[in-house]
Amino acid sequence: FASGARMIHIDLDPAVIGRVYPVDLGITGDLTDLLPVLRSAVTPASPTPDQATWLTSLRAGHDAHRRRLADAHTPGDAIGGRELVRELRRLLPDDSRLVLDSGNYLHWADQDFPITTAGEFHYPTSGTMGFGIPGAIGAKFAHPDAMVCALVGDGGFAMTMGELETAVRLGTPILVVIVNNSTLGHIRMRQDAAFGGRRVGVDFIAQHFAHVPKAFGAFGAEVTSQSELESVLKEAIAEVDAGRSAVVD
């Protein structure tokens, strides 16, 4: 944190207050109760000329960054994560719930799946692999009338793919979309950085997950090119709308 900053740590669990960073004030409680009190204690201030210039510069940098992202494309007909997420955003209803697993791919979702209302974007900030499918089932229970999509990596999907049976049995139709690159990408990246490219347990053989949901009576499809992505996603979304869980690999 910033040098000289004073930290107030609010948490429901007193055991975690100050566990990682030293705090100036620890408060056990619910943000819903405490944030209005904190807000009323802070006096708003108009930005100084230096701050106003900085804010203008920050906005300009942000806009330029968004333009660079918008211009980024995967060459040829291969499906990049960016193209996949953009297509999902285009085809899914505005009030859809997107539930992420853990992995490098989630940054595409951060950048290319804009939301308009709180509660539409979920991911495990603790890095919990395998969260995607069970998290989506929970979101479907909470929002039974909403489209719920789990966007997962192949590693996370493999950890909890058996929960598709749970979704079918409980009648919580969800869409599962797998970013499949036959590796635990984030862990591999860290192994490459820390151990000179020596990798252990992160690279897999080719995995074709479209067969898995069919074992539970759900829809399954595999897509390998941008040209077929739209039609397959539309078919899968229609299956979920009809009350059947669907998986697109």
ZAZAMAR-271866 format. One record per residue (C-alpha): residue number from 1; x, y, z negated; residue in three letters. Coordinates in steps of 0.1 Angstrom, whole numbers, plus 5000, padded with zeros to 4 digits. Layout:
N
> NUM / X / Y / Z / ALA;
...
***
This chain:
249
> 1 / 5000 / 5000 / 5000 / PHE;
> 2 / 5010 / 5036 / 5004 / ALA;
> 3 / 5038 / 5048 / 4981 / SER;
> 4 / 5024 / 5065 / 4951 / GLY;
> 5 / 4989 / 5054 / 4957 / ALA;
> 6 / 4967 / 5045 / 4927 / ARG;
> 7 / 4946 / 5014 / 4930 / MET;
> 8 / 4912 / 5007 / 4916 / ILE;
> 9 / 4904 / 4970 / 4919 / HIS;
> 10 / 4867 / 4959 / 4916 / ILE;
> 11 / 4858 / 4923 / 4916 / ASP;
> 12 / 4831 / 4900 / 4902 / LEU;
> 13 / 4858 / 4877 / 4889 / ASP;
> 14 / 4880 / 4893 / 4862 / PRO;
> 15 / 4906 / 4866 / 4868 / ALA;
> 16 / 4916 / 4880 / 4902 / VAL;
> 17 / 4920 / 4916 / 4892 / ILE;
> 18 / 4956 / 4926 / 4895 / GLY;
> 19 / 4967 / 4891 / 4905 / ARG;
> 20 / 4985 / 4902 / 4936 / VAL;
> 21 / 4990 / 4939 / 4933 / TYR;
> 22 / 4994 / 4960 / 4901 / PRO;
> 23 / 4963 / 4981 / 4895 / VAL;
> 24 / 4957 / 5014 / 4877 / ASP;
> 25 / 4921 / 5005 / 4869 / LEU;
> 26 / 4905 / 4971 / 4870 / GLY;
> 27 / 4867 / 4969 / 4869 / ILE;
> 28 / 4846 / 4937 / 4867 / THR;
> 29 / 4814 / 4943 / 4885 / GLY;
> 30 / 4794 / 4943 / 4917 / ASP;
> 31 / 4803 / 4968 / 4945 / LEU;
> 32 / 4766 / 4974 / 4950 / THR;
> 33 / 4764 / 4990 / 4915 / ASP;
> 34 / 4798 / 5006 / 4913 / LEU;
> 35 / 4804 / 5020 / 4948 / LEU;
> 36 / 4777 / 5047 / 4944 / PRO;
> 37 / 4793 / 5058 / 4911 / VAL;
> 38 / 4827 / 5060 / 4927 / LEU;
> 39 / 4813 / 5079 / 4957 / ARG;
> 40 / 4796 / 5105 / 4935 / SER;
> 41 / 4829 / 5110 / 4916 / ALA;
> 42 / 4848 / 5119 / 4948 / VAL;
> 43 / 4846 / 5155 / 4960 / THR;
> 44 / 4845 / 5157 / 4999 / PRO;
> 45 / 4872 / 5180 / 5013 / ALA;
> 46 / 4874 / 5196 / 5047 / SER;
> 47 / 4904 / 5185 / 5067 / PRO;
> 48 / 4934 / 5208 / 5068 / THR;
> 49 / 4947 / 5220 / 5102 / PRO;
> 50 / 4974 / 5193 / 5100 / ASP;
> 51 / 4949 / 5166 / 5092 / GLN;
> 52 / 4926 / 5178 / 5120 / ALA;
> 53 / 4954 / 5176 / 5145 / THR;
> 54 / 4963 / 5141 / 5133 / TRP;
> 55 / 4927 / 5129 / 5136 / LEU;
> 56 / 4925 / 5143 / 5171 / THR;
> 57 / 4957 / 5125 / 5180 / SER;
> 58 / 4944 / 5093 / 5164 / LEU;
> 59 / 4912 / 5094 / 5184 / ARG;
> 60 / 4931 / 5099 / 5216 / ALA;
> 61 / 4954 / 5070 / 5208 / GLY;
> 62 / 4924 / 5048 / 5200 / HIS;
> 63 / 4906 / 5057 / 5232 / ASP;
> 64 / 4938 / 5050 / 5253 / ALA;
> 65 / 4941 / 5016 / 5235 / HIS;
> 66 / 4905 / 5007 / 5243 / ARG;
> 67 / 4911 / 5016 / 5280 / ARG;
> 68 / 4942 / 4993 / 5281 / ARG;
> 69 / 4921 / 4965 / 5266 / LEU;
> 70 / 4893 / 4970 / 5291 / ALA;
> 71 / 4918 / 4968 / 5320 / ASP;
> 72 / 4934 / 4936 / 5307 / ALA;
> 73 / 4925 / 4904 / 5327 / HIS;
> 74 / 4938 / 4869 / 5330 / THR;
> 75 / 4952 / 4862 / 5365 / PRO;
> 76 / 4935 / 4839 / 5389 / GLY;
> 77 / 4905 / 4817 / 5380 / ASP;
> 78 / 4919 / 4805 / 5346 / ALA;
> 79 / 4898 / 4814 / 5316 / ILE;
> 80 / 4915 / 4837 / 5292 / GLY;
> 81 / 4901 / 4843 / 5257 / GLY;
> 82 / 4893 / 4879 / 5267 / ARG;
> 83 / 4872 / 4868 / 5296 / GLU;
> 84 / 4854 / 4842 / 5275 / LEU;
> 85 / 4845 / 4867 / 5248 / VAL;
> 86 / 4834 / 4894 / 5272 / ARG;
> 87 / 4811 / 4869 / 5289 / GLU;
> 88 / 4797 / 4858 / 5256 / LEU;
> 89 / 4790 / 4894 / 5246 / ARG;
> 90 / 4773 / 4900 / 5280 / ARG;
> 91 / 4751 / 4869 / 5278 / LEU;
> 92 / 4742 / 4867 / 5241 / LEU;
> 93 / 4713 / 4888 / 5226 / PRO;
> 94 / 4724 / 4920 / 5209 / ASP;
> 95 / 4714 / 4907 / 5174 / ASP;
> 96 / 4733 / 4875 / 5177 / SER;
> 97 / 4755 / 4863 / 5148 / ARG;
> 98 / 4791 / 4855 / 5158 / LEU;
> 99 / 4808 / 4832 / 5134 / VAL;
> 100 / 4846 / 4827 / 5138 / LEU;
> 101 / 4869 / 4800 / 5127 / ASP;
> 102 / 4906 / 4807 / 5120 / SER;
> 103 / 4932 / 4812 / 5147 / GLY;
> 104 / 4949 / 4836 / 5171 / ASN;
> 105 / 4919 / 4837 / 5194 / TYR;
> 106 / 4899 / 4857 / 5168 / LEU;
> 107 / 4917 / 4889 / 5179 / HIS;
> 108 / 4899 / 4887 / 5213 / TRP;
> 109 / 4866 / 4886 / 5194 / ALA;
> 110 / 4878 / 4916 / 5172 / ASP;
> 111 / 4884 / 4936 / 5204 / GLN;
> 112 / 4858 / 4924 / 5229 / ASP;
> 113 / 4827 / 4915 / 5209 / PHE;
> 114 / 4813 / 4948 / 5197 / PRO;
> 115 / 4784 / 4947 / 5172 / ILE;
> 116 / 4758 / 4973 / 5162 / THR;
> 117 / 4746 / 4961 / 5128 / THR;
> 118 / 4763 / 4949 / 5097 / ALA;
> 119 / 4761 / 4911 / 5092 / GLY;
> 120 / 4765 / 4901 / 5129 / GLU;
> 121 / 4802 / 4893 / 5127 / PHE;
> 122 / 4817 / 4867 / 5103 / HIS;
> 123 / 4851 / 4853 / 5099 / TYR;
> 124 / 4871 / 4837 / 5071 / PRO;
> 125 / 4897 / 4863 / 5062 / THR;
> 126 / 4914 / 4837 / 5040 / SER;
> 127 / 4924 / 4818 / 5072 / GLY;
> 128 / 4902 / 4788 / 5064 / THR;
> 129 / 4903 / 4765 / 5094 / MET;
> 130 / 4871 / 4745 / 5100 / GLY;
> 131 / 4848 / 4772 / 5088 / PHE;
> 132 / 4832 / 4779 / 5122 / GLY;
> 133 / 4805 / 4751 / 5125 / ILE;
> 134 / 4794 / 4750 / 5088 / PRO;
> 135 / 4795 / 4788 / 5087 / GLY;
> 136 / 4773 / 4789 / 5117 / ALA;
> 137 / 4748 / 4765 / 5101 / ILE;
> 138 / 4747 / 4787 / 5071 / GLY;
> 139 / 4741 / 4818 / 5092 / ALA;
> 140 / 4713 / 4800 / 5110 / LYS;
> 141 / 4696 / 4792 / 5077 / PHE;
> 142 / 4699 / 4829 / 5067 / ALA;
> 143 / 4687 / 4841 / 5101 / HIS;
> 144 / 4666 / 4813 / 5116 / PRO;
> 145 / 4652 / 4835 / 5144 / ASP;
> 146 / 4687 / 4848 / 5156 / ALA;
> 147 / 4710 / 4833 / 5181 / MET;
> 148 / 4741 / 4820 / 5161 / VAL;
> 149 / 4773 / 4813 / 5180 / CYS;
> 150 / 4804 / 4797 / 5164 / ALA;
> 151 / 4835 / 4807 / 5183 / LEU;
> 152 / 4862 / 4782 / 5173 / VAL;
> 153 / 4897 / 4770 / 5183 / GLY;
> 154 / 4903 / 4734 / 5191 / ASP;
> 155 / 4921 / 4728 / 5158 / GLY;
> 156 / 4893 / 4742 / 5137 / GLY;
> 157 / 4866 / 4724 / 5157 / PHE;
> 158 / 4884 / 4691 / 5153 / ALA;
> 159 / 4884 / 4696 / 5115 / MET;
> 160 / 4847 / 4698 / 5111 / THR;
> 161 / 4831 / 4686 / 5144 / MET;
> 162 / 4812 / 4660 / 5124 / GLY;
> 163 / 4791 / 4688 / 5110 / GLU;
> 164 / 4773 / 4689 / 5144 / LEU;
> 165 / 4754 / 4659 / 5131 / GLU;
> 166 / 4744 / 4681 / 5101 / THR;
> 167 / 4731 / 4708 / 5125 / ALA;
> 168 / 4711 / 4683 / 5145 / VAL;
> 169 / 4697 / 4666 / 5114 / ARG;
> 170 / 4687 / 4698 / 5097 / LEU;
> 171 / 4673 / 4714 / 5128 / GLY;
> 172 / 4696 / 4744 / 5128 / THR;
> 173 / 4704 / 4748 / 5166 / PRO;
> 174 / 4737 / 4766 / 5171 / ILE;
> 175 / 4760 / 4774 / 5200 / LEU;
> 176 / 4796 / 4763 / 5196 / VAL;
> 177 / 4822 / 4776 / 5220 / VAL;
> 178 / 4857 / 4762 / 5218 / ILE;
> 179 / 4889 / 4780 / 5229 / VAL;
> 180 / 4909 / 4749 / 5237 / ASN;
> 181 / 4946 / 4752 / 5243 / ASN;
> 182 / 4958 / 4719 / 5228 / SER;
> 183 / 4977 / 4736 / 5200 / THR;
> 184 / 4974 / 4751 / 5165 / LEU;
> 185 / 4985 / 4785 / 5181 / GLY;
> 186 / 4989 / 4806 / 5150 / HIS;
> 187 / 5008 / 4780 / 5131 / ILE;
> 188 / 5030 / 4772 / 5161 / ARG;
> 189 / 5037 / 4809 / 5165 / MET;
> 190 / 5049 / 4811 / 5129 / ARG;
> 191 / 5070 / 4780 / 5133 / GLN;
> 192 / 5086 / 4794 / 5164 / ASP;
> 193 / 5094 / 4827 / 5145 / ALA;
> 194 / 5107 / 4811 / 5113 / ALA;
> 195 / 5124 / 4779 / 5125 / PHE;
> 196 / 5139 / 4786 / 5159 / GLY;
> 197 / 5112 / 4769 / 5179 / GLY;
> 198 / 5112 / 4737 / 5160 / ARG;
> 199 / 5076 / 4726 / 5158 / ARG;
> 200 / 5059 / 4700 / 5136 / VAL;
> 201 / 5023 / 4688 / 5140 / GLY;
> 202 / 5010 / 4717 / 5161 / VAL;
> 203 / 5008 / 4705 / 5197 / ASP;
> 204 / 4982 / 4680 / 5208 / PHE;
> 205 / 4974 / 4659 / 5238 / ILE;
> 206 / 4946 / 4672 / 5261 / ALA;
> 207 / 4913 / 4670 / 5242 / GLN;
> 208 / 4879 / 4669 / 5260 / HIS;
> 209 / 4854 / 4678 / 5233 / PHE;
> 210 / 4823 / 4679 / 5255 / ALA;
> 211 / 4818 / 4642 / 5247 / HIS;
> 212 / 4815 / 4648 / 5210 / VAL;
> 213 / 4781 / 4666 / 5208 / PRO;
> 214 / 4765 / 4640 / 5230 / LYS;
> 215 / 4771 / 4614 / 5203 / ALA;
> 216 / 4747 / 4634 / 5181 / PHE;
> 217 / 4722 / 4642 / 5208 / GLY;
> 218 / 4734 / 4677 / 5214 / ALA;
> 219 / 4743 / 4694 / 5246 / PHE;
> 220 / 4780 / 4693 / 5257 / GLY;
> 221 / 4799 / 4708 / 5286 / ALA;
> 222 / 4834 / 4716 / 5297 / GLU;
> 223 / 4845 / 4746 / 5316 / VAL;
> 224 / 4879 / 4751 / 5332 / THR;
> 225 / 4875 / 4781 / 5355 / SER;
> 226 / 4861 / 4816 / 5353 / GLN;
> 227 / 4839 / 4810 / 5383 / SER;
> 228 / 4818 / 4784 / 5365 / GLU;
> 229 / 4818 / 4801 / 5331 / LEU;
> 230 / 4787 / 4822 / 5334 / GLU;
> 231 / 4764 / 4793 / 5346 / SER;
> 232 / 4775 / 4769 / 5320 / VAL;
> 233 / 4772 / 4794 / 5291 / LEU;
> 234 / 4737 / 4803 / 5304 / LYS;
> 235 / 4727 / 4767 / 5304 / GLU;
> 236 / 4741 / 4762 / 5268 / ALA;
> 237 / 4723 / 4793 / 5256 / ILE;
> 238 / 4690 / 4781 / 5271 / ALA;
> 239 / 4695 / 4748 / 5253 / GLU;
> 240 / 4699 / 4766 / 5219 / VAL;
> 241 / 4669 / 4787 / 5226 / ASP;
> 242 / 4649 / 4755 / 5232 / ALA;
> 243 / 4660 / 4742 / 5198 / GLY;
> 244 / 4690 / 4720 / 5206 / ARG;
> 245 / 4726 / 4726 / 5195 / SER;
> 246 / 4751 / 4731 / 5223 / ALA;
> 247 / 4789 / 4729 / 5226 / VAL;
> 248 / 4809 / 4744 / 5254 / VAL;
> 249 / 4846 / 4734 / 5256 / ASP;
***
